[in-house]
Amino acid sequence: MQLVMAKKATKKAPARTRAGTETIGQRLARLRRERGLTQVMLAEQVGIIQALVSDYERDKLRLNPDISVKLAQALGVSTDQLLGLQPTKENGRQPSRKVLRRLEQIENLPRRDQDALLRTIDAFLAKSAA
């Protein structure tokens, strides 16, 4: 009888990129943040645990086709965009969920408070455009 020893886990070298390009994990993290999602929120939408999202974003795990499709759907991009085969469309970008949640909260305020908030926002925007 021959005993076979388990192979010692080897540490994976970090993913290398050419100057100016993102890894799939970096792109995943950027897209998630742009949409105002936490890793936990994205994991729930996809049906996985947060630790896996973290590992994908740090390029510790490779995306399999099923997860790639689910992540792309949750982020509102194509799989080609998620994988970096096509650029993500910046001009067609949707507002982040964080902004949308705040807008919903503002809509629930009395009209007078909404007007006051909008005047404040307009003042900030005018000041930043100058």
Residue pairs with C-beta under 8 A, 6 or more apart in sequence:
12 60
14 59
15 23
15 25
15 59
17 23
17 26
21 84
22 30
22 84
23 59
24 56
24 59
24 63
24 82
24 83
24 84
25 56
25 57
25 58
25 59
25 60
26 57
26 59
27 82
27 84
27 88
28 53
28 56
28 57
28 71
28 75
28 82
29 57
31 75
31 77
31 82
31 88
32 38
32 39
32 42
32 53
32 57
32 75
34 93
34 96
35 75
35 76
35 94
35 96
35 97
36 96
36 97
36 98
36 99
36 100
36 101
37 45
37 74
37 75
37 97
39 50
39 53
39 54
39 57
40 50
41 97
42 53
42 71
42 74
42 75
43 49
43 50
43 52
43 53
45 70
45 74
46 53
46 67
46 70
46 71
46 74
47 70
48 67
52 61
55 61
56 63
56 67
56 71
63 71
63 83
68 79
68 82
68 83
69 79
71 82
72 78
72 79
72 81
72 82
75 82
76 94
77 88
78 86
80 86
81 87
81 88
81 89
95 103
106 114
106 117
107 114
109 117
